[in-house]
Amino acid sequence: MPEPARARADKQQQDLTRIRAERDDLRSQAQLLARIVQVLEIENHQLKEANTNLRGQVAAQGAVRDLTRRRRT
C-alpha cells in the first residue's frame, strides 16, 4: 500500500476509534439523563400526592390559617 494511502487509512481508523468512543460516552450520558428524569418524575408525583394529602388535612381541620397567603395591609 502506498504511503499516502496508508496514512489516510491510519487516520480514518483513528477517527473511527475516536467517534466510537464519543458515541459510547454520549449513549452513557443519555441513559444517565433518562434515569435522572425518571427519578425526578417519581419525586414530583410523590410531592403532588403529599401536597394533596396535606391540603385534605388542612381542609378537614378547617380552623387552620393558610400561612402562605399574607394579608395585604
PyMOL Python script that loads the backbone (N, CA, C, O; Angstrom):
from pymol import cmd

cmd.read_pdbstr("""\
ATOM      1  N   MET A   1       0.858  -1.176   0.000  1.00  0.00           N
ATOM      2  CA  MET A   1       0.000   0.000   0.000  1.00  0.00           C
ATOM      3  C   MET A   1       0.902   1.237   0.000  1.00  0.00           C
ATOM      4  O   MET A   1       1.842   1.326   0.791  1.00  0.00           O
ATOM      5  N   PRO A   2       0.610   2.190  -0.894  1.00  0.00           N
ATOM      6  CA  PRO A   2       1.421   3.417  -0.931  1.00  0.00           C
ATOM      7  C   PRO A   2       1.311   4.181   0.394  1.00  0.00           C
ATOM      8  O   PRO A   2       0.322   4.072   1.119  1.00  0.00           O
ATOM      9  N   GLU A   3       2.341   4.940   0.677  1.00  0.00           N
ATOM     10  CA  GLU A   3       2.424   5.666   1.954  1.00  0.00           C
ATOM     11  C   GLU A   3       1.254   6.627   2.185  1.00  0.00           C
ATOM     12  O   GLU A   3       0.686   6.612   3.277  1.00  0.00           O
ATOM     13  N   PRO A   4       0.863   7.466   1.210  1.00  0.00           N
ATOM     14  CA  PRO A   4      -0.278   8.369   1.453  1.00  0.00           C
ATOM     15  C   PRO A   4      -1.572   7.599   1.750  1.00  0.00           C
ATOM     16  O   PRO A   4      -2.364   8.017   2.595  1.00  0.00           O
ATOM     17  N   ALA A   5      -1.780   6.496   1.067  1.00  0.00           N
ATOM     18  CA  ALA A   5      -2.988   5.699   1.296  1.00  0.00           C
ATOM     19  C   ALA A   5      -2.946   5.068   2.685  1.00  0.00           C
ATOM     20  O   ALA A   5      -3.966   5.006   3.371  1.00  0.00           O
ATOM     21  N   ARG A   6      -1.777   4.602   3.098  1.00  0.00           N
ATOM     22  CA  ARG A   6      -1.622   4.008   4.433  1.00  0.00           C
ATOM     23  C   ARG A   6      -1.874   5.070   5.512  1.00  0.00           C
ATOM     24  O   ARG A   6      -2.545   4.802   6.509  1.00  0.00           O
ATOM     25  N   ALA A   7      -1.334   6.268   5.303  1.00  0.00           N
ATOM     26  CA  ALA A   7      -1.527   7.351   6.270  1.00  0.00           C
ATOM     27  C   ALA A   7      -3.009   7.714   6.364  1.00  0.00           C
ATOM     28  O   ALA A   7      -3.534   7.946   7.453  1.00  0.00           O
ATOM     29  N   ARG A   8      -3.674   7.758   5.205  1.00  0.00           N
ATOM     30  CA  ARG A   8      -5.097   8.080   5.190  1.00  0.00           C
ATOM     31  C   ARG A   8      -5.904   6.987   5.901  1.00  0.00           C
ATOM     32  O   ARG A   8      -6.831   7.290   6.652  1.00  0.00           O
ATOM     33  N   ALA A   9      -5.558   5.739   5.669  1.00  0.00           N
ATOM     34  CA  ALA A   9      -6.245   4.624   6.323  1.00  0.00           C
ATOM     35  C   ALA A   9      -6.017   4.660   7.833  1.00  0.00           C
ATOM     36  O   ALA A   9      -6.939   4.413   8.610  1.00  0.00           O
ATOM     37  N   ASP A  10      -4.790   4.968   8.244  1.00  0.00           N
ATOM     38  CA  ASP A  10      -4.491   5.076   9.678  1.00  0.00           C
ATOM     39  C   ASP A  10      -5.299   6.209  10.312  1.00  0.00           C
ATOM     40  O   ASP A  10      -5.842   6.063  11.407  1.00  0.00           O
ATOM     41  N   LYS A  11      -5.370   7.335   9.610  1.00  0.00           N
ATOM     42  CA  LYS A  11      -6.127   8.484  10.115  1.00  0.00           C
ATOM     43  C   LYS A  11      -7.607   8.135  10.235  1.00  0.00           C
ATOM     44  O   LYS A  11      -8.257   8.481  11.221  1.00  0.00           O
ATOM     45  N   GLN A  12      -8.133   7.447   9.225  1.00  0.00           N
ATOM     46  CA  GLN A  12      -9.539   7.049   9.263  1.00  0.00           C
ATOM     47  C   GLN A  12      -9.805   6.084  10.417  1.00  0.00           C
ATOM     48  O   GLN A  12     -10.846   6.165  11.070  1.00  0.00           O
ATOM     49  N   GLN A  13      -8.865   5.174  10.666  1.00  0.00           N
ATOM     50  CA  GLN A  13      -9.022   4.230  11.767  1.00  0.00           C
ATOM     51  C   GLN A  13      -9.011   4.958  13.110  1.00  0.00           C
ATOM     52  O   GLN A  13      -9.792   4.637  14.006  1.00  0.00           O
ATOM     53  N   GLN A  14      -8.121   5.941  13.241  1.00  0.00           N
ATOM     54  CA  GLN A  14      -8.076   6.738  14.472  1.00  0.00           C
ATOM     55  C   GLN A  14      -9.377   7.521  14.653  1.00  0.00           C
ATOM     56  O   GLN A  14      -9.930   7.588  15.751  1.00  0.00           O
ATOM     57  N   ASP A  15      -9.850   8.110  13.561  1.00  0.00           N
ATOM     58  CA  ASP A  15     -11.108   8.861  13.621  1.00  0.00           C
ATOM     59  C   ASP A  15     -12.269   7.948  14.012  1.00  0.00           C
ATOM     60  O   ASP A  15     -13.113   8.316  14.829  1.00  0.00           O
ATOM     61  N   LEU A  16     -12.299   6.752  13.417  1.00  0.00           N
ATOM     62  CA  LEU A  16     -13.359   5.802  13.722  1.00  0.00           C
ATOM     63  C   LEU A  16     -13.329   5.401  15.197  1.00  0.00           C
ATOM     64  O   LEU A  16     -14.375   5.320  15.842  1.00  0.00           O
ATOM     65  N   THR A  17     -12.149   5.153  15.723  1.00  0.00           N
ATOM     66  CA  THR A  17     -12.000   4.796  17.135  1.00  0.00           C
ATOM     67  C   THR A  17     -12.468   5.937  18.028  1.00  0.00           C
ATOM     68  O   THR A  17     -13.177   5.711  19.009  1.00  0.00           O
ATOM     69  N   ARG A  18     -12.074   7.162  17.689  1.00  0.00           N
ATOM     70  CA  ARG A  18     -12.474   8.335  18.469  1.00  0.00           C
ATOM     71  C   ARG A  18     -13.986   8.536  18.423  1.00  0.00           C
ATOM     72  O   ARG A  18     -14.610   8.802  19.450  1.00  0.00           O
ATOM     73  N   ILE A  19     -14.565   8.412  17.253  1.00  0.00           N
ATOM     74  CA  ILE A  19     -16.005   8.623  17.094  1.00  0.00           C
ATOM     75  C   ILE A  19     -16.795   7.551  17.838  1.00  0.00           C
ATOM     76  O   ILE A  19     -17.828   7.848  18.437  1.00  0.00           O
ATOM     77  N   ARG A  20     -16.320   6.318  17.804  1.00  0.00           N
ATOM     78  CA  ARG A  20     -16.999   5.251  18.555  1.00  0.00           C
ATOM     79  C   ARG A  20     -16.950   5.523  20.055  1.00  0.00           C
ATOM     80  O   ARG A  20     -17.928   5.292  20.766  1.00  0.00           O
ATOM     81  N   ALA A  21     -15.809   6.013  20.533  1.00  0.00           N
ATOM     82  CA  ALA A  21     -15.685   6.341  21.957  1.00  0.00           C
ATOM     83  C   ALA A  21     -16.641   7.479  22.317  1.00  0.00           C
ATOM     84  O   ALA A  21     -17.286   7.439  23.364  1.00  0.00           O
ATOM     85  N   GLU A  22     -16.731   8.489  21.453  1.00  0.00           N
ATOM     86  CA  GLU A  22     -17.665   9.595  21.692  1.00  0.00           C
ATOM     87  C   GLU A  22     -19.109   9.099  21.695  1.00  0.00           C
ATOM     88  O   GLU A  22     -19.911   9.516  22.531  1.00  0.00           O
ATOM     89  N   ARG A  23     -19.434   8.213  20.762  1.00  0.00           N
ATOM     90  CA  ARG A  23     -20.784   7.647  20.691  1.00  0.00           C
ATOM     91  C   ARG A  23     -21.121   6.890  21.974  1.00  0.00           C
ATOM     92  O   ARG A  23     -22.208   7.043  22.532  1.00  0.00           O
ATOM     93  N   ASP A  24     -20.178   6.075  22.431  1.00  0.00           N
ATOM     94  CA  ASP A  24     -20.408   5.307  23.658  1.00  0.00           C
ATOM     95  C   ASP A  24     -20.590   6.233  24.857  1.00  0.00           C
ATOM     96  O   ASP A  24     -21.436   5.987  25.717  1.00  0.00           O
ATOM     97  N   ASP A  25     -19.792   7.299  24.909  1.00  0.00           N
ATOM     98  CA  ASP A  25     -19.909   8.262  26.003  1.00  0.00           C
ATOM     99  C   ASP A  25     -21.264   8.967  25.956  1.00  0.00           C
ATOM    100  O   ASP A  25     -21.915   9.135  26.988  1.00  0.00           O
ATOM    101  N   LEU A  26     -21.683   9.374  24.775  1.00  0.00           N
ATOM    102  CA  LEU A  26     -22.983  10.034  24.627  1.00  0.00           C
ATOM    103  C   LEU A  26     -24.127   9.088  24.982  1.00  0.00           C
ATOM    104  O   LEU A  26     -25.116   9.500  25.589  1.00  0.00           O
ATOM    105  N   ARG A  27     -23.989   7.828  24.604  1.00  0.00           N
ATOM    106  CA  ARG A  27     -25.018   6.844  24.956  1.00  0.00           C
ATOM    107  C   ARG A  27     -25.128   6.720  26.473  1.00  0.00           C
ATOM    108  O   ARG A  27     -26.231   6.685  27.020  1.00  0.00           O
ATOM    109  N   SER A  28     -23.984   6.652  27.148  1.00  0.00           N
ATOM    110  CA  SER A  28     -23.982   6.559  28.615  1.00  0.00           C
ATOM    111  C   SER A  28     -24.609   7.798  29.240  1.00  0.00           C
ATOM    112  O   SER A  28     -25.390   7.694  30.186  1.00  0.00           O
ATOM    113  N   GLN A  29     -24.268   8.965  28.712  1.00  0.00           N
ATOM    114  CA  GLN A  29     -24.834  10.208  29.237  1.00  0.00           C
ATOM    115  C   GLN A  29     -26.343  10.260  29.019  1.00  0.00           C
ATOM    116  O   GLN A  29     -27.082  10.711  29.895  1.00  0.00           O
ATOM    117  N   ALA A  30     -26.802   9.801  27.859  1.00  0.00           N
ATOM    118  CA  ALA A  30     -28.238   9.798  27.565  1.00  0.00           C
ATOM    119  C   ALA A  30     -28.976   8.846  28.510  1.00  0.00           C
ATOM    120  O   ALA A  30     -30.071   9.160  28.978  1.00  0.00           O
ATOM    121  N   GLN A  31     -28.380   7.685  28.790  1.00  0.00           N
ATOM    122  CA  GLN A  31     -29.004   6.741  29.718  1.00  0.00           C
ATOM    123  C   GLN A  31     -29.076   7.329  31.123  1.00  0.00           C
ATOM    124  O   GLN A  31     -30.084   7.182  31.815  1.00  0.00           O
ATOM    125  N   LEU A  32     -28.004   7.993  31.537  1.00  0.00           N
ATOM    126  CA  LEU A  32     -27.987   8.624  32.859  1.00  0.00           C
ATOM    127  C   LEU A  32     -29.036   9.731  32.934  1.00  0.00           C
ATOM    128  O   LEU A  32     -29.754   9.842  33.928  1.00  0.00           O
ATOM    129  N   LEU A  33     -29.122  10.540  31.899  1.00  0.00           N
ATOM    130  CA  LEU A  33     -30.114  11.616  31.870  1.00  0.00           C
ATOM    131  C   LEU A  33     -31.531  11.051  31.921  1.00  0.00           C
ATOM    132  O   LEU A  33     -32.390  11.592  32.617  1.00  0.00           O
ATOM    133  N   ALA A  34     -31.776   9.973  31.191  1.00  0.00           N
ATOM    134  CA  ALA A  34     -33.099   9.348  31.218  1.00  0.00           C
ATOM    135  C   ALA A  34     -33.429   8.853  32.621  1.00  0.00           C
ATOM    136  O   ALA A  34     -34.568   8.985  33.071  1.00  0.00           O
ATOM    137  N   ARG A  35     -32.457   8.289  33.310  1.00  0.00           N
ATOM    138  CA  ARG A  35     -32.680   7.812  34.684  1.00  0.00           C
ATOM    139  C   ARG A  35     -32.954   8.987  35.625  1.00  0.00           C
ATOM    140  O   ARG A  35     -33.821   8.898  36.495  1.00  0.00           O
ATOM    141  N   ILE A  36     -32.224  10.074  35.454  1.00  0.00           N
ATOM    142  CA  ILE A  36     -32.443  11.264  36.288  1.00  0.00           C
ATOM    143  C   ILE A  36     -33.856  11.797  36.080  1.00  0.00           C
ATOM    144  O   ILE A  36     -34.544  12.132  37.044  1.00  0.00           O
ATOM    145  N   VAL A  37     -34.285  11.876  34.833  1.00  0.00           N
ATOM    146  CA  VAL A  37     -35.640  12.358  34.529  1.00  0.00           C
ATOM    147  C   VAL A  37     -36.676  11.438  35.163  1.00  0.00           C
ATOM    148  O   VAL A  37     -37.670  11.902  35.721  1.00  0.00           O
ATOM    149  N   GLN A  38     -36.440  10.136  35.075  1.00  0.00           N
ATOM    150  CA  GLN A  38     -37.366   9.171  35.664  1.00  0.00           C
ATOM    151  C   GLN A  38     -37.485   9.376  37.179  1.00  0.00           C
ATOM    152  O   GLN A  38     -38.589   9.379  37.723  1.00  0.00           O
ATOM    153  N   VAL A  39     -36.358   9.544  37.847  1.00  0.00           N
ATOM    154  CA  VAL A  39     -36.365   9.760  39.299  1.00  0.00           C
ATOM    155  C   VAL A  39     -37.081  11.067  39.635  1.00  0.00           C
ATOM    156  O   VAL A  39     -37.871  11.117  40.578  1.00  0.00           O
ATOM    157  N   LEU A  40     -36.809  12.121  38.870  1.00  0.00           N
ATOM    158  CA  LEU A  40     -37.473  13.402  39.123  1.00  0.00           C
ATOM    159  C   LEU A  40     -38.980  13.312  38.915  1.00  0.00           C
ATOM    160  O   LEU A  40     -39.746  13.930  39.655  1.00  0.00           O
ATOM    161  N   GLU A  41     -39.409  12.551  37.921  1.00  0.00           N
ATOM    162  CA  GLU A  41     -40.846  12.377  37.702  1.00  0.00           C
ATOM    163  C   GLU A  41     -41.490  11.644  38.877  1.00  0.00           C
ATOM    164  O   GLU A  41     -42.591  11.996  39.302  1.00  0.00           O
ATOM    165  N   ILE A  42     -40.810  10.630  39.399  1.00  0.00           N
ATOM    166  CA  ILE A  42     -41.326   9.897  40.559  1.00  0.00           C
ATOM    167  C   ILE A  42     -41.411  10.823  41.766  1.00  0.00           C
ATOM    168  O   ILE A  42     -42.423  10.844  42.467  1.00  0.00           O
ATOM    169  N   GLU A  43     -40.352  11.586  42.008  1.00  0.00           N
ATOM    170  CA  GLU A  43     -40.347  12.519  43.140  1.00  0.00           C
ATOM    171  C   GLU A  43     -41.436  13.579  42.987  1.00  0.00           C
ATOM    172  O   GLU A  43     -42.094  13.935  43.964  1.00  0.00           O
ATOM    173  N   ASN A  44     -41.627  14.079  41.782  1.00  0.00           N
ATOM    174  CA  ASN A  44     -42.670  15.074  41.535  1.00  0.00           C
ATOM    175  C   ASN A  44     -44.046  14.488  41.848  1.00  0.00           C
ATOM    176  O   ASN A  44     -44.881  15.143  42.472  1.00  0.00           O
ATOM    177  N   HIS A  45     -44.270  13.270  41.415  1.00  0.00           N
ATOM    178  CA  HIS A  45     -45.548  12.605  41.691  1.00  0.00           C
ATOM    179  C   HIS A  45     -45.753  12.446  43.198  1.00  0.00           C
ATOM    180  O   HIS A  45     -46.847  12.688  43.708  1.00  0.00           O
ATOM    181  N   GLN A  46     -44.700  12.038  43.906  1.00  0.00           N
ATOM    182  CA  GLN A  46     -44.801  11.866  45.359  1.00  0.00           C
ATOM    183  C   GLN A  46     -45.086  13.198  46.051  1.00  0.00           C
ATOM    184  O   GLN A  46     -45.882  13.256  46.989  1.00  0.00           O
ATOM    185  N   LEU A  47     -44.441  14.257  45.593  1.00  0.00           N
ATOM    186  CA  LEU A  47     -44.688  15.575  46.182  1.00  0.00           C
ATOM    187  C   LEU A  47     -46.116  16.040  45.928  1.00  0.00           C
ATOM    188  O   LEU A  47     -46.745  16.625  46.810  1.00  0.00           O
ATOM    189  N   LYS A  48     -46.624  15.786  44.742  1.00  0.00           N
ATOM    190  CA  LYS A  48     -48.007  16.160  44.441  1.00  0.00           C
ATOM    191  C   LYS A  48     -48.980  15.402  45.338  1.00  0.00           C
ATOM    192  O   LYS A  48     -49.952  15.970  45.838  1.00  0.00           O
ATOM    193  N   GLU A  49     -48.706  14.104  45.537  1.00  0.00           N
ATOM    194  CA  GLU A  49     -49.569  13.317  46.424  1.00  0.00           C
ATOM    195  C   GLU A  49     -49.508  13.846  47.854  1.00  0.00           C
ATOM    196  O   GLU A  49     -50.539  13.987  48.512  1.00  0.00           O
ATOM    197  N   ALA A  50     -48.305  14.137  48.332  1.00  0.00           N
ATOM    198  CA  ALA A  50     -48.146  14.658  49.692  1.00  0.00           C
ATOM    199  C   ALA A  50     -48.857  15.998  49.833  1.00  0.00           C
ATOM    200  O   ALA A  50     -49.504  16.255  50.849  1.00  0.00           O
ATOM    201  N   ASN A  51     -48.741  16.845  48.829  1.00  0.00           N
ATOM    202  CA  ASN A  51     -49.405  18.151  48.849  1.00  0.00           C
ATOM    203  C   ASN A  51     -50.922  17.984  48.896  1.00  0.00           C
ATOM    204  O   ASN A  51     -51.607  18.682  49.644  1.00  0.00           O
ATOM    205  N   THR A  52     -51.433  17.067  48.106  1.00  0.00           N
ATOM    206  CA  THR A  52     -52.875  16.801  48.105  1.00  0.00           C
ATOM    207  C   THR A  52     -53.328  16.306  49.474  1.00  0.00           C
ATOM    208  O   THR A  52     -54.361  16.738  49.987  1.00  0.00           O
ATOM    209  N   ASN A  53     -52.557  15.404  50.061  1.00  0.00           N
ATOM    210  CA  ASN A  53     -52.897  14.887  51.392  1.00  0.00           C
ATOM    211  C   ASN A  53     -52.874  15.993  52.436  1.00  0.00           C
ATOM    212  O   ASN A  53     -53.760  16.068  53.288  1.00  0.00           O
ATOM    213  N   LEU A  54     -51.870  16.843  52.371  1.00  0.00           N
ATOM    214  CA  LEU A  54     -51.778  17.943  53.334  1.00  0.00           C
ATOM    215  C   LEU A  54     -52.938  18.917  53.181  1.00  0.00           C
ATOM    216  O   LEU A  54     -53.495  19.386  54.174  1.00  0.00           O
ATOM    217  N   ARG A  55     -53.297  19.217  51.953  1.00  0.00           N
ATOM    218  CA  ARG A  55     -54.440  20.108  51.727  1.00  0.00           C
ATOM    219  C   ARG A  55     -55.724  19.488  52.289  1.00  0.00           C
ATOM    220  O   ARG A  55     -56.570  20.185  52.848  1.00  0.00           O
ATOM    221  N   GLY A  56     -55.850  18.179  52.131  1.00  0.00           N
ATOM    222  CA  GLY A  56     -57.018  17.495  52.683  1.00  0.00           C
ATOM    223  C   GLY A  56     -57.046  17.575  54.195  1.00  0.00           C
ATOM    224  O   GLY A  56     -58.105  17.779  54.790  1.00  0.00           O
ATOM    225  N   GLN A  57     -55.889  17.416  54.821  1.00  0.00           N
ATOM    226  CA  GLN A  57     -55.812  17.514  56.280  1.00  0.00           C
ATOM    227  C   GLN A  57     -56.150  18.924  56.748  1.00  0.00           C
ATOM    228  O   GLN A  57     -56.871  19.106  57.729  1.00  0.00           O
ATOM    229  N   VAL A  58     -55.630  19.907  56.048  1.00  0.00           N
ATOM    230  CA  VAL A  58     -55.907  21.302  56.414  1.00  0.00           C
ATOM    231  C   VAL A  58     -57.390  21.598  56.242  1.00  0.00           C
ATOM    232  O   VAL A  58     -57.994  22.258  57.088  1.00  0.00           O
ATOM    233  N   ALA A  59     -57.970  21.123  55.172  1.00  0.00           N
ATOM    234  CA  ALA A  59     -59.400  21.357  54.942  1.00  0.00           C
ATOM    235  C   ALA A  59     -60.236  20.675  56.020  1.00  0.00           C
ATOM    236  O   ALA A  59     -61.260  21.208  56.447  1.00  0.00           O
ATOM    237  N   ALA A  60     -59.801  19.503  56.456  1.00  0.00           N
ATOM    238  CA  ALA A  60     -60.538  18.774  57.493  1.00  0.00           C
ATOM    239  C   ALA A  60     -60.481  19.513  58.828  1.00  0.00           C
ATOM    240  O   ALA A  60     -61.438  19.479  59.602  1.00  0.00           O
ATOM    241  N   GLN A  61     -59.370  20.172  59.094  1.00  0.00           N
ATOM    242  CA  GLN A  61     -59.243  20.908  60.352  1.00  0.00           C
ATOM    243  C   GLN A  61     -60.038  22.205  60.310  1.00  0.00           C
ATOM    244  O   GLN A  61     -60.567  22.644  61.331  1.00  0.00           O
ATOM    245  N   GLY A  62     -60.122  22.804  59.166  1.00  0.00           N
ATOM    246  CA  GLY A  62     -60.962  23.976  58.982  1.00  0.00           C
ATOM    247  C   GLY A  62     -60.471  25.253  59.622  1.00  0.00           C
ATOM    248  O   GLY A  62     -60.533  26.307  58.988  1.00  0.00           O
ATOM    249  N   ALA A  63     -59.994  25.209  60.828  1.00  0.00           N
ATOM    250  CA  ALA A  63     -59.630  26.427  61.550  1.00  0.00           C
ATOM    251  C   ALA A  63     -58.189  26.851  61.304  1.00  0.00           C
ATOM    252  O   ALA A  63     -57.775  27.902  61.791  1.00  0.00           O
ATOM    253  N   VAL A  64     -57.434  26.087  60.583  1.00  0.00           N
ATOM    254  CA  VAL A  64     -56.026  26.412  60.372  1.00  0.00           C
ATOM    255  C   VAL A  64     -55.912  27.436  59.250  1.00  0.00           C
ATOM    256  O   VAL A  64     -56.445  27.241  58.158  1.00  0.00           O
ATOM    257  N   ARG A  65     -55.211  28.524  59.532  1.00  0.00           N
ATOM    258  CA  ARG A  65     -54.999  29.561  58.518  1.00  0.00           C
ATOM    259  C   ARG A  65     -53.933  29.119  57.532  1.00  0.00           C
ATOM    260  O   ARG A  65     -52.990  28.409  57.881  1.00  0.00           O
ATOM    261  N   ASP A  66     -54.101  29.544  56.324  1.00  0.00           N
ATOM    262  CA  ASP A  66     -53.091  29.291  55.303  1.00  0.00           C
ATOM    263  C   ASP A  66     -52.032  30.370  55.431  1.00  0.00           C
ATOM    264  O   ASP A  66     -52.249  31.513  55.029  1.00  0.00           O
ATOM    265  N   LEU A  67     -50.897  30.010  55.986  1.00  0.00           N
ATOM    266  CA  LEU A  67     -49.846  30.996  56.241  1.00  0.00           C
ATOM    267  C   LEU A  67     -49.097  31.407  54.977  1.00  0.00           C
ATOM    268  O   LEU A  67     -48.312  32.355  54.990  1.00  0.00           O
ATOM    269  N   THR A  68     -49.345  30.693  53.900  1.00  0.00           N
ATOM    270  CA  THR A  68     -48.669  31.068  52.658  1.00  0.00           C
ATOM    271  C   THR A  68     -49.308  32.284  52.013  1.00  0.00           C
ATOM    272  O   THR A  68     -48.703  32.924  51.154  1.00  0.00           O
ATOM    273  N   ARG A  69     -50.513  32.603  52.418  1.00  0.00           N
ATOM    274  CA  ARG A  69     -51.201  33.780  51.879  1.00  0.00           C
ATOM    275  C   ARG A  69     -51.185  34.870  52.934  1.00  0.00           C
ATOM    276  O   ARG A  69     -51.819  34.745  53.982  1.00  0.00           O
ATOM    277  N   ARG A  70     -50.475  35.910  52.656  1.00  0.00           N
ATOM    278  CA  ARG A  70     -50.346  37.009  53.621  1.00  0.00           C
ATOM    279  C   ARG A  70     -51.425  38.051  53.365  1.00  0.00           C
ATOM    280  O   ARG A  70     -51.861  38.276  52.236  1.00  0.00           O
ATOM    281  N   ARG A  71     -51.831  38.670  54.454  1.00  0.00           N
ATOM    282  CA  ARG A  71     -52.786  39.773  54.333  1.00  0.00           C
ATOM    283  C   ARG A  71     -52.094  40.984  53.760  1.00  0.00           C
ATOM    284  O   ARG A  71     -50.944  41.280  54.087  1.00  0.00           O
ATOM    285  N   ARG A  72     -52.791  41.662  52.922  1.00  0.00           N
ATOM    286  CA  ARG A  72     -52.252  42.920  52.400  1.00  0.00           C
ATOM    287  C   ARG A  72     -52.775  44.048  53.260  1.00  0.00           C
ATOM    288  O   ARG A  72     -53.984  44.198  53.439  1.00  0.00           O
ATOM    289  N   THR A  73     -51.867  44.837  53.789  1.00  0.00           N
ATOM    290  CA  THR A  73     -52.279  45.951  54.654  1.00  0.00           C
ATOM    291  C   THR A  73     -51.949  47.272  54.029  1.00  0.00           C
ATOM    292  O   THR A  73     -52.224  48.319  54.615  1.00  0.00           O
TER     293      THR A  73
END
""", "prot")
cmd.dss("prot")
cmd.show_as("cartoon", "prot")
cmd.util.cbc("prot")
cmd.orient("prot")
